[in-house]
Amino acid sequence: MTYRKDLDALKGIAIIAVALFHIGLLKSGYLGVDAFFVINGFLVVPALYKKIIGGDFSYFGFMEKKMLRLMPLVVVASFVCLAIGFFGMLPDNYENLAESVIAGNVFSENILSAITTKNYWDVSNDYKPLMHLWYVGILFEFYLMLPLLMIAFKKVASWCRLDSEKGMMHFLGVLFVVSFLLYLLPFGKESDKFYFIQYRMFELLFGGLIGLNISRLKPNGGGIPLVYNGLQTSC
């Protein structure tokens, strides 16, 4: 297991960029969120690939680890916001906060935001301290969906007697292209493209494909051991 200082440095830069954006000192600092998506994909996708291709993957075990990692922070943030909001918010704003708490705790704040405010930059979001959980919602939906898609592809490849190892790379590439085209094409609402996983998946898969290709370029399949939440791969 190797500790990746380089990735931690990138995460730190992304966090600083986002913080500077929110205090008005860096106009393009919001791109730090996109950097987080790419880094997350770089870490998660190669690990999923190795486990699923190797037949050593537990979907429920994977999801349990993700929930145990994400849920405590969401619950603490929800409790603190509810406690402060009880004393400092008007009833309508507190009701909106309660909706965010419910959505955030089932990892669907992105869906709630897409249905209600429809605009991340709207001034009304100033009264929604948990609005930033939209990012967690997209991550959770990625964790929920991608392993199922990869498992389904592996089964289809097995039935068709295809090389599932090479085919999986092509399959992930197709998912990347489809998601990227959905994002680029002039169809759908701008709010949907901001908040929904089908339009954001290409960012996570971009990082994942980079990680997979780095691993394939290493001699004899070697590389730097990389461990992410109990899933190990090489890249």
C-alpha positions as CSV (number, residue, x, y, z in Angstrom):
1,M,0.0,0.0,0.0
2,T,1.4,3.3,-1.1
3,Y,0.3,6.7,0.3
4,R,-0.2,9.0,-2.7
5,K,1.1,12.4,-1.7
6,D,0.6,13.8,-5.2
7,L,-3.2,13.1,-5.1
8,D,-3.5,14.6,-1.6
9,A,-1.7,17.7,-3.0
10,L,-4.2,17.9,-5.9
11,K,-7.1,17.5,-3.4
12,G,-5.6,20.3,-1.3
13,I,-5.4,22.6,-4.3
14,A,-8.9,21.8,-5.3
15,I,-10.2,22.6,-1.8
16,I,-8.4,25.9,-1.6
17,A,-9.7,26.8,-5.1
18,V,-13.3,26.1,-4.0
19,A,-12.9,28.0,-0.8
20,L,-11.5,31.0,-2.6
21,F,-14.3,30.9,-5.0
22,H,-17.0,31.0,-2.3
23,I,-15.4,34.0,-0.6
24,G,-15.2,35.8,-4.0
25,L,-11.4,35.7,-4.5
26,L,-11.1,33.2,-7.4
27,K,-13.7,33.3,-10.2
28,S,-13.0,29.9,-11.6
29,G,-12.4,28.2,-8.3
30,Y,-15.6,26.2,-8.7
31,L,-13.6,24.0,-11.1
32,G,-12.1,22.4,-8.0
33,V,-15.3,20.4,-7.7
34,D,-14.7,19.0,-11.2
35,A,-11.1,18.2,-10.2
36,F,-12.5,16.2,-7.3
37,F,-14.7,14.2,-9.6
38,V,-11.7,13.3,-11.8
39,I,-9.6,12.4,-8.8
40,N,-12.4,10.2,-7.4
41,G,-12.8,8.4,-10.6
42,F,-9.0,7.9,-10.9
43,L,-9.1,6.2,-7.5
44,V,-12.3,4.2,-7.7
45,V,-12.6,2.9,-11.3
46,P,-9.3,1.0,-11.5
47,A,-10.1,-0.7,-8.1
48,L,-13.6,-1.7,-9.3
49,Y,-12.1,-2.9,-12.6
50,K,-9.6,-5.2,-10.9
51,K,-12.1,-6.6,-8.4
52,I,-14.9,-7.2,-10.9
53,I,-12.7,-8.7,-13.6
54,G,-11.0,-10.9,-11.0
55,G,-14.4,-12.1,-9.6
56,D,-13.5,-10.8,-6.2
57,F,-16.1,-8.0,-5.8
58,S,-18.9,-7.7,-3.3
59,Y,-21.4,-5.0,-4.3
60,F,-23.1,-4.8,-0.9
61,G,-19.7,-4.7,0.8
62,F,-18.6,-1.9,-1.4
63,M,-21.8,0.1,-0.8
64,E,-21.5,-0.5,2.9
65,K,-18.0,1.0,3.0
66,K,-19.2,4.0,1.0
67,M,-22.2,4.6,3.3
68,L,-20.1,4.2,6.4
69,R,-17.6,6.7,5.0
70,L,-20.2,9.3,3.9
71,M,-23.1,9.0,6.3
72,P,-21.4,10.2,9.6
73,L,-20.3,13.5,8.1
74,V,-23.7,14.1,6.5
75,V,-25.5,13.3,9.8
76,V,-23.3,15.6,11.8
77,A,-23.7,18.5,9.3
78,S,-27.4,18.0,9.2
79,F,-27.7,18.1,13.0
80,V,-25.6,21.2,13.3
81,C,-27.5,23.0,10.6
82,L,-30.9,22.0,12.1
83,A,-29.8,23.2,15.6
84,I,-28.5,26.6,14.4
85,G,-31.4,27.0,12.0
86,F,-34.0,26.4,14.7
87,F,-32.8,29.6,16.5
88,G,-31.8,31.7,13.5
89,M,-34.1,30.9,10.5
90,L,-37.5,32.1,9.4
91,P,-40.1,29.3,9.2
92,D,-40.0,29.0,5.4
93,N,-36.2,28.9,5.3
94,Y,-36.2,26.3,8.1
95,E,-38.7,24.2,6.1
96,N,-36.4,24.3,3.1
97,L,-33.5,23.3,5.4
98,A,-35.5,20.3,6.6
99,E,-36.1,19.2,3.0
100,S,-32.4,19.4,2.4
101,V,-31.7,17.3,5.5
102,I,-34.0,14.6,4.4
103,A,-32.6,14.6,0.8
104,G,-29.0,14.8,2.0
105,N,-29.4,11.8,4.3
106,V,-30.6,9.7,1.4
107,F,-27.8,11.1,-0.8
108,S,-30.2,12.9,-3.2
109,E,-29.6,16.6,-2.5
110,N,-28.7,17.0,-6.2
111,I,-32.1,15.7,-7.3
112,L,-33.9,18.0,-4.8
113,S,-31.9,21.0,-6.0
114,A,-32.7,20.2,-9.7
115,I,-36.4,20.0,-8.9
116,T,-36.6,23.1,-6.6
117,T,-34.1,25.9,-7.1
118,K,-32.9,24.5,-10.5
119,N,-29.9,26.9,-10.3
120,Y,-26.8,26.4,-8.1
121,W,-26.0,30.1,-8.4
122,D,-29.5,31.4,-7.3
123,V,-29.5,33.8,-4.4
124,S,-32.1,31.7,-2.6
125,N,-29.4,29.0,-2.0
126,D,-27.7,31.4,0.4
127,Y,-30.3,30.1,2.9
128,K,-29.6,26.5,2.2
129,P,-26.4,25.5,4.1
130,L,-26.7,21.9,2.9
131,M,-27.0,22.7,-0.8
132,H,-23.4,21.6,-1.3
133,L,-24.4,18.0,-0.6
134,W,-25.4,17.8,-4.3
135,Y,-21.8,16.7,-4.8
136,V,-22.2,13.8,-2.4
137,G,-25.4,12.8,-4.1
138,I,-23.7,12.5,-7.5
139,L,-20.8,10.5,-6.0
140,F,-23.2,8.1,-4.3
141,E,-25.2,7.6,-7.4
142,F,-21.9,6.9,-9.3
143,Y,-21.0,4.3,-6.6
144,L,-24.5,2.8,-6.9
145,M,-24.7,2.6,-10.6
146,L,-21.2,2.0,-12.1
147,P,-20.5,-1.4,-10.4
148,L,-23.9,-2.7,-11.5
149,L,-23.2,-1.6,-15.1
150,M,-19.8,-3.2,-15.0
151,I,-21.1,-6.5,-13.5
152,A,-23.9,-6.6,-16.1
153,F,-21.4,-6.1,-18.9
154,K,-19.1,-8.8,-17.6
155,K,-22.1,-11.3,-17.6
156,V,-23.0,-10.3,-21.1
157,A,-19.4,-10.6,-22.3
158,S,-19.3,-14.1,-20.7
159,W,-22.5,-15.2,-22.4
160,C,-21.1,-13.9,-25.8
161,R,-17.7,-15.4,-25.1
162,L,-15.9,-12.1,-25.4
163,D,-12.7,-11.0,-23.7
164,S,-14.3,-9.3,-20.7
165,E,-11.0,-7.6,-19.6
166,K,-10.5,-5.8,-22.9
167,G,-14.2,-5.4,-23.5
168,M,-14.6,-3.7,-20.1
169,M,-12.2,-0.9,-21.1
170,H,-14.2,-0.3,-24.3
171,F,-17.4,-0.4,-22.4
172,L,-16.2,2.3,-19.9
173,G,-15.0,4.3,-22.9
174,V,-18.4,4.1,-24.5
175,L,-20.0,5.3,-21.2
176,F,-17.6,8.2,-21.1
177,V,-18.4,9.2,-24.7
178,V,-22.2,8.9,-24.1
179,S,-22.1,11.0,-20.9
180,F,-19.8,13.6,-22.5
181,L,-22.1,13.9,-25.5
182,L,-25.2,14.3,-23.3
183,Y,-23.4,17.1,-21.5
184,L,-22.3,18.9,-24.8
185,L,-25.4,18.5,-26.9
186,P,-27.9,21.4,-26.8
187,F,-30.7,19.2,-25.3
188,G,-31.9,19.2,-21.7
189,K,-31.9,21.9,-19.1
190,E,-28.8,23.5,-17.8
191,S,-29.8,22.7,-14.2
192,D,-30.1,19.0,-15.2
193,K,-26.7,19.0,-16.7
194,F,-25.3,20.4,-13.4
195,Y,-27.1,18.1,-11.0
196,F,-27.7,14.7,-12.6
197,I,-25.3,11.8,-12.8
198,Q,-25.8,11.0,-16.5
199,Y,-24.3,14.4,-17.4
200,R,-21.5,14.3,-14.8
201,M,-20.4,10.7,-15.2
202,F,-17.9,11.5,-17.9
203,E,-15.7,13.5,-15.4
204,L,-15.5,10.5,-13.1
205,L,-14.9,8.1,-15.9
206,F,-12.2,10.4,-17.4
207,G,-10.2,10.0,-14.2
208,G,-10.9,6.3,-14.1
209,L,-9.8,5.7,-17.7
210,I,-6.6,7.6,-17.0
211,G,-5.9,5.4,-14.0
212,L,-6.6,2.2,-16.0
213,N,-4.4,3.3,-18.9
214,I,-1.5,4.2,-16.7
215,S,-1.8,0.7,-15.2
216,R,-1.8,-0.9,-18.6
217,L,1.3,1.1,-19.7
218,K,3.4,-0.2,-16.7
219,P,5.8,-3.1,-17.6
220,N,4.3,-6.5,-16.7
221,G,1.2,-4.9,-15.5
222,G,3.1,-3.4,-12.6
223,G,2.7,0.1,-11.2
224,I,2.2,1.9,-7.9
225,P,-0.1,0.0,-5.6
226,L,-3.1,2.2,-4.9
227,V,-5.6,1.5,-2.1
228,Y,-8.9,3.3,-1.9
229,N,-11.4,2.4,0.9
230,G,-10.3,-1.2,1.0
231,L,-10.2,-1.7,-2.8
232,Q,-6.7,-2.2,-4.2
233,T,-5.4,-1.8,-7.7
234,S,-2.2,-0.7,-9.5
235,C,-1.7,2.6,-11.3
